[in-house]
Amino acid sequence: MSLPILLLRHQANFGPVLPLDLNASSVTRLDFSARNPTVLNADLRDTAAFSRLVEDMLTAAGAITGIGGYLENRIIYRRSEHFGAGLVEEARSLHLGVDVWVPTGTPVLAPLPATIHSLADNDNFGDYGPTVILEHALEGTIFYSLYGHLSRAEFRQLHAGQALAQGEAFATVGPYPENGDWPPHLHFQLMTDLRGHTGDFPGVARPSERETWAALCPDPNLVLQCRLL
């Protein structure tokens, strides 16, 4: 059975990834593609200015939480050479997870029982910063979830092989610059196979490889269940 079908079967049993209602009226979808002129004309290398831009987008929508990004072809990765911007003919710009834009310090929860597969502080400009990968099992099927842009404080207390109960808080959303130098948010991603990666996994791909990566990284909203996505 494919992982998306398996996740659909178990949706009623998943817990939240963050301690908030992603279907509340205070949540809005944020667009970081070239369709959004506000983002297109912004200075994205200045993280403080980028953070103000996110806050302004939320305020304009009357919201306090932003969400979105799965398979969105984004322009915001032009801010960092980490994604090949200015270095290769086809840079990585296709987002493989869902971002939830929430304040620094927001707890991050295990949506179902898990073991910490691996973790790493991916400390590069525009990278994940502190990152945790959890391993899960459903009906004998193993899959993984990734949590990026975390705070170092809680991250330092974790270790590979650590068991987590469903609903257990194991991390918090980190501040910049320690979170990879991004406006505060959680990057949440699902993977069917880690392909040998530990503590890291591509969260952004080349647009021409969309079909391959979409099969490897199913829609995170199968777990998040946000009506806006």
C-alpha positions in Angstrom: 0.0 0.0 0.0 1.3 3.5 -0.9 2.2 5.8 2.0 -0.4 8.5 1.0 -3.2 5.9 1.1 -2.0 4.6 4.4 -1.9 8.1 5.9 -5.4 8.8 4.6 -6.6 5.7 6.4 -5.1 6.8 9.7 -5.8 10.6 9.6 -8.3 10.4 12.5 -5.5 9.1 14.7 -2.8 11.8 14.1 -2.0 14.4 16.7 -1.0 18.0 15.9 2.5 19.0 14.9 2.1 22.3 16.6 -0.2 23.2 19.6 -2.6 25.3 17.6 -5.6 24.9 15.3 -4.4 25.1 11.7 -8.0 25.5 10.6 -8.7 28.5 12.8 -9.6 31.9 11.2 -6.3 33.2 12.4 -4.4 31.1 9.9 -3.8 32.2 6.3 -2.0 30.7 3.3 1.2 32.5 2.3 2.5 32.6 -1.2 6.3 32.8 -1.8 6.3 32.2 -5.5 6.8 34.8 -8.3 3.0 35.3 -8.4 3.3 37.4 -5.2 4.8 40.9 -6.2 5.4 41.7 -2.5 7.9 38.8 -2.4 9.2 39.3 -5.9 10.5 42.9 -5.1 11.7 42.2 -1.5 15.3 42.1 -0.2 15.3 38.5 0.9 18.9 38.3 2.0 18.2 40.7 4.9 16.6 38.3 7.3 15.2 41.1 9.6 13.6 42.7 6.6 12.3 39.3 5.4 10.8 38.7 8.9 9.0 42.1 8.7 7.7 41.1 5.3 6.2 37.9 6.7 4.7 39.9 9.6 3.2 42.4 7.1 1.7 39.6 5.0 0.1 38.1 8.1 -1.3 41.4 9.3 -2.7 42.2 5.8 -4.6 38.9 6.0 -5.8 39.5 9.6 -3.9 36.4 10.7 -1.2 35.4 13.2 -0.1 32.1 11.5 0.9 31.5 7.9 1.0 28.1 6.2 1.8 26.7 2.7 4.5 25.8 0.3 4.1 22.1 -0.7 5.4 21.8 -4.3 5.4 25.6 -4.6 8.0 26.9 -7.0 9.5 29.7 -4.9 11.6 32.6 -5.5 12.8 33.0 -1.9 15.6 30.5 -2.4 17.4 33.0 -4.6 18.6 34.5 -1.3 21.1 31.7 -0.7 23.8 29.9 -2.8 22.9 26.8 -0.7 20.2 26.2 -3.3 22.5 26.8 -6.3 21.3 30.4 -6.9 23.6 32.0 -9.4 25.8 28.9 -9.5 23.9 26.4 -11.7 21.6 26.5 -14.7 18.7 25.1 -12.8 18.7 26.0 -9.1 16.6 24.3 -6.6 13.3 26.2 -6.0 10.5 23.5 -5.6 9.5 23.3 -2.0 9.0 19.7 -0.7 7.4 20.4 2.7 4.9 22.6 4.3 6.1 25.7 6.2 4.1 27.0 9.2 5.1 30.6 10.1 4.8 30.9 13.9 6.6 32.7 16.6 10.0 31.6 18.0 9.5 29.3 20.9 6.4 27.6 19.6 6.6 23.9 20.7 6.9 21.2 18.1 5.0 17.9 18.8 5.3 14.3 17.5 2.1 13.7 15.6 2.3 10.0 16.3 4.6 7.7 18.2 8.2 8.0 16.9 11.9 7.3 17.3 14.4 10.0 16.6 16.2 8.6 13.6 18.8 11.3 13.4 19.5 15.0 14.0 22.0 17.6 12.9 22.6 21.3 13.1 22.7 22.3 9.4 24.4 25.6 10.1 24.6 27.3 6.7 22.9 30.5 5.5 19.5 29.5 4.2 19.8 25.9 5.4 17.6 24.1 8.0 19.6 25.0 11.1 18.8 22.5 13.9 17.0 19.6 12.2 15.3 16.4 13.6 14.2 13.4 11.5 11.7 11.1 13.2 11.0 7.5 12.1 7.4 6.2 12.3 5.7 2.9 11.5 2.1 2.3 10.3 0.9 -1.2 9.6 4.5 -2.3 9.2 5.3 0.5 6.8 8.3 2.7 7.8 8.4 6.4 6.9 10.0 9.6 8.2 9.1 13.1 9.1 11.5 16.1 9.2 11.4 19.2 11.3 13.6 22.1 10.3 14.5 25.6 11.6 14.4 24.6 15.3 15.9 26.2 18.4 19.3 24.9 19.6 18.2 24.9 23.3 15.9 21.9 23.1 17.7 20.4 20.2 20.8 19.8 22.3 18.8 17.6 24.7 17.9 15.1 22.0 19.7 12.0 20.8 19.2 9.4 18.0 17.2 6.4 19.1 15.2 8.4 21.6 11.5 7.3 21.8 8.8 9.9 21.6 5.2 9.5 22.5 2.4 10.9 20.3 1.8 14.5 21.3 5.2 14.8 23.1 6.9 18.2 22.7 10.5 17.5 21.6 11.6 20.9 20.1 10.6 24.5 19.6 10.7 26.8 16.6 14.0 28.6 16.5 15.0 32.3 16.1 17.3 33.6 13.4 20.2 33.3 12.8 20.5 29.9 14.5 17.5 28.5 12.6 19.4 28.7 9.3 18.8 32.5 9.1 15.1 32.5 8.3 12.1 34.3 9.6 10.8 31.9 12.4 8.8 29.0 11.0 8.7 25.2 11.1 9.5 23.2 8.0 7.6 19.9 8.1 8.2 17.2 5.5 7.4 13.6 5.0 9.7 11.0 3.3 9.2 7.5 2.2 12.9 6.8 2.0 15.9 8.8 3.4 18.3 7.5 0.7 21.1 7.3 3.2 20.7 10.8 4.7 21.1 11.4 8.4 20.1 14.6 10.1 19.4 16.2 6.8 17.3 15.7 3.6 16.6 17.9 0.6 13.7 20.2 1.3 13.9 22.0 -2.0 14.3 20.4 -5.4 14.8 21.3 -9.1 11.4 22.0 -10.7 12.3 19.6 -13.6 12.4 16.8 -11.0 9.0 17.5 -9.5 7.5 14.0 -10.3 10.4 12.1 -8.7 10.5 14.2 -5.5 6.7 14.3 -5.1 6.6 10.5 -5.0 9.4 10.4 -2.5 8.0 13.2 -0.3 4.2 12.9 0.0 1.9 15.9 0.8 2.5 16.8 4.5 -1.1 17.9 4.7 -2.1 14.3 4.9 -0.9 14.7 8.5 -1.5 18.4 9.1 -5.1 18.3 7.7 -5.3 22.1 7.2 -8.3 23.2 5.1 -6.3 25.9 3.4 -3.9 23.4 1.7 
